[in-house]
Amino acid sequence: MAQFHAVLTGDLILSTRGTAAQVDDTMMVIEEAVDRFGDDTRFHRYRGDGWQAYIGAAGRGLEAMLFLAAQLRAMDLLSSRMALGLGDATGFDTGTLGTAGGTAFVQSGRALDAMTDGQWLALAGKGVDPLHHALMAYLDAQVQGWSPEQAEAVALSLDPDGPYSQQVQAERLGISRQAFAARLSAAGFDLTRQATRAFAAQFAQGAADG
């Protein structure tokens, strides 16, 4: 069975209104978040405010996208548009992503270029259908509505090093478990978690090793 891979392509929103330091800090957070998803991930920055990341197995793509979005909102940095591409991938494990290719990279880049004004998240590639696009529209609205505190709770709950109990997560923030749960509820996290798990199950193709 052919292996599916996940690639994220993005650019920062309103980067020209931010300082060079804010752009650099945002890029650093994105790169560090990508690295959290394993040693096989890759990150590449281009055109100043543009970036691309190889995530690995396709099933990890949606969770990685939402984790990145949550990290940026939680830290009150610049936000980023992101397009997730699914498909085959080559050359991601040698050199930089500038030499990589395959439909996952192509679909990710095209989906970013096709995004409409006000859209933050997009999905394209092998196996993507209209129901997936409807799901992305819902998640896009959720992400854009998160407060920094809600996003922080979501990021902790999507932590690739987890899972941790809500009690442990609340203690890390210095708040009660009830307050932590309230932040997740306000962020619509139950449905977000269902979406990431269903996505992972549908697009599971084993280890993305080429």
Secondary structure, DSSP 8 states (H G I E B T S, - for coil): ----EEEEEEEETTGGGS-HHHHHHHHHHHHHHHHTT-TT-EEEEETTTEEEEEEEEGGGHHHHHHHHHHHHHHTT---EEEEEEEE--BSTTSS-GGG-BSHHHHHHHHHHHT--TT--EEEEETT--HHHHHHHHHHHHHHHH--HHHHHHHHHHT-TT----HHHHHHHHTS-HHHHHHHHHHTTHHHHHHHHHHHHHHT--S----
